[in-house]
């Protein structure tokens, strides 16, 4: 009986871990740093410092993971970033 409970708990943990996806933001030559930072604060709920750091990483590396989580949670954020004129995908 105890083993069945442990197996069920382990299965739930595995499901949660495997459902984790990445919200990627890509660099472009159109949007300003201020706009990107503002979007990350409003949409992804970053604090100012985190948003600034992500914007710099996107600028220098070409892309950055700006949020991780369940795909269902990231879809709305990704669409909101796209609606703001940013380039974003979920992987």
N, C-alpha and C positions, 0 to 999 in steps of 0.2 A: 504494500500500500504506500509506504513512504517513498519507495523508488518511483512509483507512478507519479506522485506529486512532484518529485525532483525532475523527472523527464518532462512533465508539462511546463514547469517553470523554465527549464532550459529551452524548450521549444519556443516559448514566448520571448525570451531574451534574444534568441537567434533571429526570430522574425523582426524584432525591433532593430537589431543591428543591421540586418540585410536590407531593411527598408530605408536606410540612411542614404540620402542623395546629396549632391552638391549643387548649389546655385552659383553659376559662374558668371562673372561680369567681364566684358571684353573692352579693350581700349578702342577709342575712335578719335578722329580729328575734329569732331563737331562740338561735343559737350565740354563745358568748363569744369574745372575742379570743383568749384562751388556748387554747381548743379549736381554733380555726381555725389558729393558729400551730403548735400541736402537730401537727395533721394535715398541714400543708404541710411541716414538717420530716420527719415519718415517711414520708409517702406520696410527696411530690414531691422529696424529698431537698434541700430548701432549707436554708441555714444560718439561724440564728436571726434575723439582721438582715434577710435577704431575705424570710423568712416574715412578719416584723413589717411590713415595707414593703408587701408584697402585701396583708396584712390591712387596713392603713390605706387603701390604694387601693380595695379592694373596698368598704370601709365608706363612703368619701366619694364614689366614682364610681358605685357600684352593681354594678360587675363589674370584673374584671381578668383578663388573661392570666397564668396562673401557671406555665405550661410550654408549650413548643413542641416539636414533633418529629413522627415518623411516627405515623400514626393507630394502628397496631398497638401502639406503645409507650404511647400515651396512654389506651387503652381501660381497662386495668387500674387506672391511677391515677384515672381518672374514676369508675369503679365503686367504688373504695375510698373516695373522697371522699363519694360518695352514701351508701355504707354507714355513714359517720360522721355522717350527717344534714345534710351540706352540699349546696348546690345547685351543680351543675357540668355543663357540656356540652363537647362537642368541636366545633369549627368548622374 
